[in-house]
Amino acid sequence: EPSESPAPEVVEPVLEAFLDGGGRRHYVRYVKPEYPEIYRRTGHEGKVLLEVIVGRDGQVEHYRVLRSDGELFTAAAIEAIKKFRYRPETFRGQPVRFVVVEPFIFKLPK
Protein backbone atom coordinates (compact mmCIF):
# COMPACT_ATOMS: atom_id res chain seq x y z
CA GLU A 1 0.00 0.00 0.00
CA PRO A 2 1.76 3.22 -1.12
CA SER A 3 1.63 5.97 1.46
CA GLU A 4 0.60 9.42 0.39
CA SER A 5 3.60 11.70 0.49
CA PRO A 6 3.04 15.04 2.22
CA ALA A 7 3.11 18.19 0.11
CA PRO A 8 6.65 19.53 -0.12
CA GLU A 9 7.50 22.22 2.41
CA VAL A 10 7.44 25.71 0.98
CA VAL A 11 10.75 27.42 1.62
CA GLU A 12 10.16 31.05 2.48
CA PRO A 13 10.75 33.73 1.51
CA VAL A 14 9.65 32.78 -2.01
CA LEU A 15 11.37 34.51 -4.94
CA GLU A 16 9.08 37.02 -6.61
CA ALA A 17 9.15 35.23 -9.99
CA PHE A 18 7.58 32.09 -8.46
CA LEU A 19 4.60 33.76 -6.81
CA ASP A 20 1.10 32.97 -8.05
CA GLY A 21 0.88 36.52 -9.45
CA GLY A 22 3.71 35.67 -11.87
CA GLY A 23 6.14 38.19 -10.47
CA ARG A 24 4.03 41.29 -11.14
CA ARG A 25 4.68 43.56 -8.18
CA HIS A 26 1.70 45.23 -6.51
CA TYR A 27 2.07 48.08 -4.06
CA VAL A 28 -0.47 49.11 -1.48
CA ARG A 29 1.79 52.06 -0.65
CA TYR A 30 4.81 53.24 -2.66
CA VAL A 31 6.95 56.04 -1.26
CA LYS A 32 9.38 57.99 -3.45
CA PRO A 33 12.65 58.62 -1.59
CA GLU A 34 13.77 62.19 -0.89
CA TYR A 35 16.69 63.33 -3.04
CA PRO A 36 19.54 64.18 -0.64
CA GLU A 37 20.02 67.96 -0.79
CA ILE A 38 23.84 67.91 -0.84
CA TYR A 39 23.77 65.42 -3.75
CA ARG A 40 21.23 67.57 -5.58
CA ARG A 41 23.45 70.64 -5.21
CA THR A 42 26.59 68.78 -6.34
CA GLY A 43 24.78 67.07 -9.24
CA HIS A 44 25.43 63.59 -7.83
CA GLU A 45 23.17 60.90 -9.34
CA GLY A 46 22.99 57.22 -8.55
CA LYS A 47 21.13 54.07 -7.71
CA VAL A 48 20.41 51.95 -4.66
CA LEU A 49 19.30 48.31 -4.84
CA LEU A 50 17.64 46.86 -1.76
CA GLU A 51 16.74 43.23 -1.27
CA VAL A 52 13.45 43.28 0.63
CA ILE A 53 11.73 40.49 2.53
CA VAL A 54 7.98 41.04 2.64
CA GLY A 55 5.79 39.38 5.26
CA ARG A 56 2.56 37.50 4.61
CA ASP A 57 0.71 40.72 5.53
CA GLY A 58 2.57 42.78 2.91
CA GLN A 59 4.71 44.64 5.46
CA VAL A 60 8.46 45.02 4.95
CA GLU A 61 10.11 42.65 7.44
CA HIS A 62 13.74 43.01 6.50
CA TYR A 63 15.96 44.67 3.92
CA ARG A 64 19.62 44.72 2.96
CA VAL A 65 21.64 46.89 0.63
CA LEU A 66 22.83 45.06 -2.49
CA ARG A 67 24.32 48.11 -4.19
CA SER A 68 24.63 51.81 -3.48
CA ASP A 69 26.12 54.84 -5.19
CA GLY A 70 26.27 56.91 -2.01
CA GLU A 71 25.62 56.78 1.72
CA LEU A 72 22.97 59.49 1.58
CA PHE A 73 21.16 57.68 -1.26
CA THR A 74 21.18 54.55 0.93
CA ALA A 75 19.70 56.47 3.87
CA ALA A 76 16.97 57.96 1.64
CA ALA A 77 16.10 54.55 0.14
CA ILE A 78 15.91 52.96 3.60
CA GLU A 79 13.65 55.76 4.89
CA ALA A 80 11.34 55.13 1.91
CA ILE A 81 11.34 51.30 2.10
CA LYS A 82 10.26 51.40 5.76
CA LYS A 83 7.01 53.04 4.59
CA PHE A 84 6.34 50.64 1.69
CA ARG A 85 3.44 48.24 1.82
CA TYR A 86 3.02 45.43 -0.71
CA ARG A 87 -0.05 43.46 -1.62
CA PRO A 88 0.16 40.11 0.20
CA GLU A 89 1.10 37.33 -2.22
CA THR A 90 0.52 33.59 -2.48
CA PHE A 91 2.48 30.58 -3.67
CA ARG A 92 0.38 27.57 -4.74
CA GLY A 93 -2.57 29.25 -3.08
CA GLN A 94 -0.86 29.69 0.30
CA PRO A 95 0.01 33.11 1.75
CA VAL A 96 3.81 33.40 1.87
CA ARG A 97 6.68 35.69 2.76
CA PHE A 98 8.49 36.73 -0.40
CA VAL A 99 11.63 38.53 -1.54
CA VAL A 100 11.94 41.36 -4.07
CA VAL A 101 14.80 43.53 -5.27
CA GLU A 102 13.69 47.15 -5.13
CA PRO A 103 15.63 49.66 -7.28
CA PHE A 104 15.77 53.33 -6.30
CA ILE A 105 17.05 55.59 -9.09
CA PHE A 106 18.20 59.08 -8.17
CA LYS A 107 18.32 61.18 -11.33
CA LEU A 108 18.26 64.95 -11.59
CA PRO A 109 16.04 66.63 -14.19
CA LYS A 110 18.07 67.88 -17.15
C-alpha positions in Angstrom: 0.0 0.0 0.0 1.8 3.2 -1.1 1.6 6.0 1.5 0.6 9.4 0.4 3.6 11.7 0.5 3.0 15.0 2.2 3.1 18.2 0.1 6.7 19.5 -0.1 7.5 22.2 2.4 7.4 25.7 1.0 10.7 27.4 1.6 10.2 31.0 2.5 10.7 33.7 1.5 9.6 32.8 -2.0 11.4 34.5 -4.9 9.1 37.0 -6.6 9.2 35.2 -10.0 7.6 32.1 -8.5 4.6 33.8 -6.8 1.1 33.0 -8.0 0.9 36.5 -9.5 3.7 35.7 -11.9 6.1 38.2 -10.5 4.0 41.3 -11.1 4.7 43.6 -8.2 1.7 45.2 -6.5 2.1 48.1 -4.1 -0.5 49.1 -1.5 1.8 52.1 -0.6 4.8 53.2 -2.7 7.0 56.0 -1.3 9.4 58.0 -3.5 12.6 58.6 -1.6 13.8 62.2 -0.9 16.7 63.3 -3.0 19.5 64.2 -0.6 20.0 68.0 -0.8 23.8 67.9 -0.8 23.8 65.4 -3.7 21.2 67.6 -5.6 23.5 70.6 -5.2 26.6 68.8 -6.3 24.8 67.1 -9.2 25.4 63.6 -7.8 23.2 60.9 -9.3 23.0 57.2 -8.6 21.1 54.1 -7.7 20.4 51.9 -4.7 19.3 48.3 -4.8 17.6 46.9 -1.8 16.7 43.2 -1.3 13.5 43.3 0.6 11.7 40.5 2.5 8.0 41.0 2.6 5.8 39.4 5.3 2.6 37.5 4.6 0.7 40.7 5.5 2.6 42.8 2.9 4.7 44.6 5.5 8.5 45.0 5.0 10.1 42.7 7.4 13.7 43.0 6.5 16.0 44.7 3.9 19.6 44.7 3.0 21.6 46.9 0.6 22.8 45.1 -2.5 24.3 48.1 -4.2 24.6 51.8 -3.5 26.1 54.8 -5.2 26.3 56.9 -2.0 25.6 56.8 1.7 23.0 59.5 1.6 21.2 57.7 -1.3 21.2 54.6 0.9 19.7 56.5 3.9 17.0 58.0 1.6 16.1 54.5 0.1 15.9 53.0 3.6 13.7 55.8 4.9 11.3 55.1 1.9 11.3 51.3 2.1 10.3 51.4 5.8 7.0 53.0 4.6 6.3 50.6 1.7 3.4 48.2 1.8 3.0 45.4 -0.7 0.0 43.5 -1.6 0.2 40.1 0.2 1.1 37.3 -2.2 0.5 33.6 -2.5 2.5 30.6 -3.7 0.4 27.6 -4.7 -2.6 29.3 -3.1 -0.9 29.7 0.3 0.0 33.1 1.8 3.8 33.4 1.9 6.7 35.7 2.8 8.5 36.7 -0.4 11.6 38.5 -1.5 11.9 41.4 -4.1 14.8 43.5 -5.3 13.7 47.2 -5.1 15.6 49.7 -7.3 15.8 53.3 -6.3 17.0 55.6 -9.1 18.2 59.1 -8.2 18.3 61.2 -11.3 18.3 64.9 -11.6 16.0 66.6 -14.2 18.1 67.9 -17.2 
